[in-house]
Amino acid sequence: MNDILIIAISFIVILFGTTFGSAFVYFIRSENLSDRASNIILGFASGVMFAAAIFGLLLPSTIEAKNDVLYENWEFVPPLVGFIVGCLFLYLLDKIVPHFHPALKESDGIKTDKLNDNIKFLLAVTIHNIPEGLAVGFAAGIVLVNPSEATMFSLLSLALGIAIQNIPEGLAVSFPFYNSGLSKTKSFLLGVLTGVVEPIFAIVGMFISSYLVGMMPWFLAFASGAMIYVTIDELLPEARKGKYIHYGVWAFMVGFLVMMTLEMVLS
């Protein structure tokens, strides 16, 4: 298939995942999502995201570094440093951008009374989606530079994995808006809006990585570190609510295995 078509499909797929998941708000009858259901949803999303960061980004980063003569004898540096910088990037965003975690009922970032909790929650999800968009964009950059069957399938598997993760995440995003008193339609549209961030940053990541080919191992590791930071710092704590902690743990395992299998089948 045409490489541009594959890239376009990948960008559309990740947005569709969030859109599809957000639409589930129309089928919810209760105004409260149970701790059990919430833990399963967020645990599964965490597992998929964690596996995507490892198999779809960090391992390709190490392979790219080993295959590039530029990094001979110090091929471990790009994955190591890129990963650390990705974690630090999300840490700084977490400290600077005001945002709210409804499940934990906590606010982070610069303190301000000018933004309500819904806007802060919207910003929290936006921060969360930035590394996912960059990850797909960096993988698309590899396709542009080296449009082979292997790179195209790698991009598709990563995009599909993130899209699968975005389905339960879309529900987890739209439901708090609905629970705060907004209509189902407004909650759905806000959920979709958070997903728009991903293809936007995917385009940014694609152009950056395609023009700075030698930096590809750094970019992939950066996206991996950012995604793992988000998973550990935000998703996993919210998947351990109430007395149903183990539901989140097992859902994480299932999500991890689903994404790992997907990577093995399509790569």
Residue pairs with C-beta under 8 A, 6 or more apart in sequence:
1 152
3 143
3 144
3 147
3 152
6 143
6 152
6 155
6 156
7 140
7 143
7 144
7 155
7 206
9 156
9 159
10 136
10 139
10 140
10 155
10 156
10 158
10 159
10 202
11 136
11 140
11 159
11 199
11 202
11 203
12 199
13 159
13 160
13 163
14 132
14 133
14 136
14 159
14 162
14 163
14 166
14 195
14 198
14 199
14 202
15 192
15 195
15 196
15 198
15 199
16 163
17 162
17 163
17 164
17 165
17 166
17 167
17 169
17 170
17 195
18 166
18 167
18 169
18 170
18 173
18 191
18 192
18 194
18 195
18 198
19 170
19 191
19 192
19 195
20 167
20 170
21 166
21 167
21 168
21 169
21 170
21 171
21 172
21 173
21 174
21 191
22 170
22 171
22 173
22 174
22 187
22 188
22 191
22 192
22 195
23 170
23 188
24 170
24 171
24 174
25 171
25 174
25 175
25 177
25 178
25 184
25 187
25 188
25 191
26 184
26 188
28 175
28 178
31 178
31 179
32 179
33 175
33 179
35 241
35 242
35 243
35 244
36 242
36 244
36 247
38 103
38 172
38 238
38 239
38 241
39 239
39 240
39 241
39 242
39 244
39 245
39 247
39 248
39 251
40 247
40 248
40 251
41 168
41 169
41 171
41 172
41 239
41 251
42 103
42 168
42 169
42 172
42 235
42 236
42 238
42 239
42 248
42 251
43 236
43 239
43 247
43 248
43 249
43 250
43 251
43 252
43 255
44 165
44 168
44 251
44 252
44 254
44 255
45 165
45 166
45 168
45 169
45 172
45 235
45 255
46 231
46 235
46 236
46 239
46 248
46 251
46 252
46 255
47 251
47 252
47 253
47 254
47 255
47 256
47 257
47 258
47 259
48 161
48 162
48 164
48 165
48 255
48 256
48 258
48 259
49 132
49 162
49 165
49 227
49 230
49 231
49 235
49 255
50 227
50 228
50 231
50 252
50 255
50 256
50 259
51 161
51 255
51 256
51 257
51 258
51 259
51 260
51 263
52 135
52 158
52 161
52 162
52 165
52 227
52 259
52 263
53 135
53 223
53 224
53 225
53 227
53 228
53 231
54 224
54 228
55 259
55 260
55 263
55 267
56 135
56 139
56 154
56 157
56 158
56 161
56 259
56 263
57 135
57 138
57 139
57 158
57 220
57 221
57 223
57 224
57 227
58 79
58 83
58 220
58 221
58 224
60 139
60 142
60 154
60 220
61 78
61 79
61 82
61 83
61 216
61 217
61 218
61 220
61 221
61 224
62 75
62 76
62 79
62 217
64 78
64 216
64 217
64 220
65 71
65 75
65 76
65 77
65 78
65 79
65 217
66 75
68 75
68 214
68 217
70 214
71 77
71 78
71 217
75 217
78 217
78 218
78 221
79 217
79 220
79 221
80 221
81 218
81 221
82 217
82 218
82 219
82 220
82 221
82 222
82 224
82 225
83 221
83 222
83 224
83 225
84 225
85 218
85 222
85 225
86 131
86 221
86 222
86 223
86 224
86 225
86 226
86 227
86 229
87 225
87 226
87 228
87 229
89 222
89 225
89 226
90 127
90 131
90 225
90 226
90 229
90 230
90 233
91 229
93 127
93 130
94 108
94 109
94 127
94 233
95 108
95 109
95 110
96 109
96 110
97 109
97 110
97 123
97 127
98 107
98 108
98 109
98 110
98 111
98 112
98 115
98 120
98 123
99 107
99 108
99 109
99 120
99 121
99 123
99 124
99 127
100 106
100 107
100 108
100 117
100 120
100 121
100 123
100 124
101 107
101 108
101 121
101 124
101 234
101 238
102 117
102 121
102 176
102 179
102 180
103 176
103 238
103 241
104 237
104 238
107 117
107 120
108 124
109 120
109 123
115 123
117 180
118 177
118 180
118 182
118 190
121 176
121 177
122 190
122 193
122 194
124 234
125 173
125 194
126 194
126 197
127 230
128 230
128 234
128 235
129 194
129 195
129 197
129 198
129 201
130 197
130 201
130 226
131 223
131 226
131 227
131 229
131 230
132 162
132 165
132 166
132 198
132 201
132 227
133 197
133 198
133 199
133 200
133 201
133 202
133 204
133 205
134 201
134 202
134 204
134 205
134 219
134 222
134 223
134 226
135 158
135 162
135 205
135 220
135 223
135 224
135 227
136 155
136 158
136 159
136 162
136 198
136 202
136 205
137 201
137 202
137 203
137 204
137 205
137 206
137 207
137 208
137 209
138 205
138 206
138 208
138 209
138 216
138 219
138 220
138 223
139 151
139 154
139 155
139 158
139 159
139 220
140 155
140 202
140 205
140 206
140 209
140 210
141 205
141 206
141 207
141 208
141 209
141 210
141 213
141 216
141 219
142 151
142 154
142 155
142 209
142 216
143 151
143 152
143 155
144 206
144 210
145 210
145 213
145 216
150 267
153 266
153 267
154 266
154 267
156 266
157 262
157 263
157 265
157 266
157 267
158 263
160 262
160 266
161 259
161 262
161 263
162 198
164 258
164 259
164 262
165 255
165 259
166 195
166 198
170 191
170 195
171 191
173 190
173 191
173 194
174 187
174 188
174 190
174 191
175 187
177 186
177 187
177 190
177 191
178 184
178 187
182 190
205 219
205 223
208 219
209 215
209 216
209 219
212 219
236 248
236 252
239 248
239 251
239 252
240 248
240 249
241 248
